[in-house]
Amino acid sequence: MKYDFTSIMDRKGRDAIAVDMIGQPGGFAPEAPAPGFDVIPMWVADMNFPTAPGIIKAIM
């Protein structure tokens, strides 16, 4: 099976703590990064690619 692991999906606003809680009190990175820097969102089993279509089909 071929699958695209190179495209990154935008997970903001999709209940992704590693992304949505950056710069939030009690979040993954409680302070926003300094200008010119970025946070690397790492979380347990963090995946920034969509679920394979075969898995979605099996769940449905």
Long-range contacts (C-beta under 8 A, 24 or more apart in sequence): 1-52, 1-54, 3-52, 4-49, 5-49, 7-49, 7-50, 8-48, 8-49, 9-48, 9-49, 9-50, 11-48, 16-41, 16-43, 17-43, 18-42, 18-43, 18-46
